[in-house]
Amino acid sequence: AMELKNEFDRQFTERFGTVLCKELLGKDFSIPAEKEQAFAEQLTAQKCPDFISAAIEILEDILC
């Protein structure tokens, strides 16, 4: 399982530079003001669908 996780991380990072949400979105959701700002700027609506689609593609590649 750890090998699969590492392969996922490698491929996702290759595409987006990181697997960490705060780095992907440029906001730290553990900080309420940054979380509010991220939602006000609609960062999750704009960016997360691409991250989710890529994650699904990577998982399909790894698991199939």
BALOBA-1460 file (C-alpha; in Angstrom, 3 decimals):
// residues 64
<rec num="1" residu="a" x="0.000" y="0.000" z="0.000"/>
<rec num="2" residu="m" x="2.852" y="2.398" z="0.806"/>
<rec num="3" residu="e" x="4.366" y="1.875" z="-2.656"/>
<rec num="4" residu="l" x="1.035" y="2.778" z="-4.273"/>
<rec num="5" residu="k" x="0.723" y="5.886" z="-2.105"/>
<rec num="6" residu="n" x="4.260" y="6.939" z="-2.974"/>
<rec num="7" residu="e" x="3.593" y="6.427" z="-6.672"/>
<rec num="8" residu="f" x="0.432" y="8.511" z="-6.427"/>
<rec num="9" residu="d" x="2.335" y="11.281" z="-4.635"/>
<rec num="10" residu="r" x="5.090" y="11.178" z="-7.260"/>
<rec num="11" residu="q" x="2.725" y="11.458" z="-10.205"/>
<rec num="12" residu="f" x="0.531" y="14.129" z="-8.597"/>
<rec num="13" residu="t" x="3.572" y="16.172" z="-7.582"/>
<rec num="14" residu="e" x="4.955" y="15.810" z="-11.105"/>
<rec num="15" residu="r" x="1.794" y="17.479" z="-12.427"/>
<rec num="16" residu="f" x="1.147" y="20.091" z="-9.749"/>
<rec num="17" residu="g" x="4.376" y="20.520" z="-7.796"/>
<rec num="18" residu="t" x="2.959" y="19.280" z="-4.473"/>
<rec num="19" residu="v" x="0.259" y="17.182" z="-2.847"/>
<rec num="20" residu="l" x="-0.398" y="19.686" z="-0.061"/>
<rec num="21" residu="c" x="-3.638" y="21.681" z="-0.297"/>
<rec num="22" residu="k" x="-2.143" y="24.778" z="1.294"/>
<rec num="23" residu="e" x="0.554" y="24.804" z="-1.368"/>
<rec num="24" residu="l" x="-1.812" y="23.927" z="-4.222"/>
<rec num="25" residu="l" x="-4.212" y="26.734" z="-3.312"/>
<rec num="26" residu="g" x="-1.782" y="29.133" z="-1.687"/>
<rec num="27" residu="k" x="-3.971" y="29.327" z="1.418"/>
<rec num="28" residu="d" x="-3.747" y="27.531" z="4.759"/>
<rec num="29" residu="f" x="-7.219" y="26.255" z="5.642"/>
<rec num="30" residu="s" x="-6.210" y="25.799" z="9.290"/>
<rec num="31" residu="i" x="-6.090" y="29.598" z="9.518"/>
<rec num="32" residu="p" x="-9.703" y="30.868" z="9.515"/>
<rec num="33" residu="a" x="-8.927" y="34.136" z="7.714"/>
<rec num="34" residu="e" x="-7.085" y="32.333" z="4.916"/>
<rec num="35" residu="k" x="-9.870" y="29.775" z="4.625"/>
<rec num="36" residu="e" x="-12.455" y="32.551" z="4.318"/>
<rec num="37" residu="q" x="-10.314" y="34.312" z="1.729"/>
<rec num="38" residu="a" x="-9.924" y="31.099" z="-0.295"/>
<rec num="39" residu="f" x="-13.690" y="30.651" z="-0.419"/>
<rec num="40" residu="a" x="-14.269" y="34.333" z="-1.183"/>
<rec num="41" residu="e" x="-11.851" y="34.024" z="-4.114"/>
<rec num="42" residu="q" x="-13.567" y="30.756" z="-5.132"/>
<rec num="43" residu="l" x="-10.206" y="28.988" z="-5.224"/>
<rec num="44" residu="t" x="-11.691" y="25.600" z="-4.421"/>
<rec num="45" residu="a" x="-14.342" y="25.924" z="-7.130"/>
<rec num="46" residu="q" x="-11.753" y="27.019" z="-9.682"/>
<rec num="47" residu="k" x="-8.857" y="24.697" z="-8.902"/>
<rec num="48" residu="c" x="-10.042" y="21.615" z="-7.018"/>
<rec num="49" residu="p" x="-11.971" y="20.020" z="-9.901"/>
<rec num="50" residu="d" x="-8.702" y="19.793" z="-11.860"/>
<rec num="51" residu="f" x="-6.907" y="18.289" z="-8.869"/>
<rec num="52" residu="i" x="-9.699" y="15.741" z="-8.351"/>
<rec num="53" residu="s" x="-9.768" y="14.776" z="-12.032"/>
<rec num="54" residu="a" x="-6.005" y="14.311" z="-12.042"/>
<rec num="55" residu="a" x="-6.175" y="12.250" z="-8.861"/>
<rec num="56" residu="i" x="-8.751" y="9.957" z="-10.451"/>
<rec num="57" residu="e" x="-6.625" y="9.565" z="-13.601"/>
<rec num="58" residu="i" x="-3.560" y="8.749" z="-11.534"/>
<rec num="59" residu="l" x="-5.425" y="6.225" z="-9.409"/>
<rec num="60" residu="e" x="-6.844" y="4.543" z="-12.506"/>
<rec num="61" residu="d" x="-3.338" y="4.328" z="-13.941"/>
<rec num="62" residu="i" x="-1.880" y="2.904" z="-10.744"/>
<rec num="63" residu="l" x="-4.664" y="0.449" z="-9.913"/>
<rec num="64" residu="c" x="-5.615" y="-0.849" z="-13.362"/>
